[in-house]
Amino acid sequence: MTTKAPSSVQTAPEQSVEKMAYESVKNIPTVDPHDQDRLGFNVWRWLALKNDPLEIAVKSAGARFLIPEEEAVEKIRQNLKQLGVTL
């Protein structure tokens, strides 16, 4: 049995919604890196749809934070503003 090399990964453009969502959560302290992945996905979904408040998107990620959840939401909000996202 042989093992193939993994597929190459194409990074998102700097100003894409995906890049901004994941950048906004990269410094949020979580228990596991996968918590940040889920959080980034939920922030991306929130940016794309904006159906619910940001707090609900963060809560639905199920991320395990090392800081209070309210503080994480505020940091994400600040990071998004710094990236040029209007809230």
N, C-alpha and C positions, 0 to 999 in steps of 0.2 A: 504494500500500500504506500502511495506517495502523498506527500503533503504539498499542496499548492501554496504559493505566496498569497498573503491577504490582498484583497482589492485595495487599490489606492483610494485615498480620501480626498475629495475636492472640497476645499474650504469655501465658506460663504464669503461674498464680497463684504468689505468693511462696513458699508452703509445699509446692509440688508437687515430686515427685521429680526431674522434668526440670530445674526451676530450680536445685535444690540441686546437681545433678550438674554443670551448666555453670558455676555460681558457684564450685564447688570447684576448677575448673581454670583460671579466667580469669586468674590471676596467675602461672601456670606459664610460664616463658620458653621459647618454641618458635621454630623457624626461620620458620614460616609460620602465619598465623592459622587456616588450614584444619587444621593439626596440632591446635590446641586444639579445633576442632569435632569432629574424630574422637575425641580424648581424652574430651571431654565426653560424646559418644554412648556410648563404651565404659564410662565410669563410670556413666552412666544405666542401661545394660544390666546392669552388675554390681549396682547397687542394686536393680534389679527382680528379678533372678534369684538372685544370690549363689551361683552354682554353683562358681566358682573363687575363689582369692584375688585381692585387689585388684591385686597385682603382675602377674598374668596378664592382667587386663583392660587395664592400662596398656601392657603389652608388645604385646598384640594390636591396640592402636590404631595402632601403627606411627608414632607421633609422633616428630619429630626435635627433641629437647630441646637447650637451650643450657646445661643443668646435668646432672649425673649422673642417670640414671634412678631410682636408689634415693632420691635427694634429692627428686625429683618425686613419687614414691609417698608419701614421708613428709609432704610439704607437702599433698598431696591428702587424706591421712588426717587431718591436723590441721584442714584447712579443713572437712572433713565433720563432725568433732567439734564445731567452732565453730558449725556450722549446725544442730546438734542431732541428727545422725544417729548412732545407736548402731552401733558396729562389732563 
